[in-house]
């Protein structure tokens, strides 16, 4: 029972830290363009290196 007095506050602290990092990521624009990366991988923008 004594271990719960440490684990519950620790879990709440870790959850609050995760929430703070997630909110920071939202505000800094980490999730602004989810479709851009998916479509950029399909584009062929390699330079002509002459070896092929």
Secondary structure, 3 states (H helix, E strand, C coil): CCCHHHHHHHHHHHHHHHHHHHHHHHHCCCCCCHHHHHHHCCCCCCCCCCCC
